[in-house]
Amino acid sequence: MSAFSENLKICRKRLQRSQEVVAVQCGMSSMSYRRYESGEREPSLSKLCVLADYFGITLDQLAGREPLPFGEG
């Protein structure tokens, strides 16, 4: 699993949200979100920005280039 996929899962679980809730709130299908979190697919830059904004982190943190602000990942 990539750092991105792992960080996506960590962020979602930290907010105690289901994959479906995050997907709907970020304007994507549940299947697309599941594939991002499982590492099967990677989102476009615009979707990456939406996800980072949703979780309140930077793109570098989401991608694993910098540590997550809450000490995980």
Secondary structure by P-SEA (a helix, b strand, c coil): ccaaaaaaaaaaaaacccaaaaaaaacccaaaaaaaaaccccccaaaaaaaaaaacccccccccccccccccc
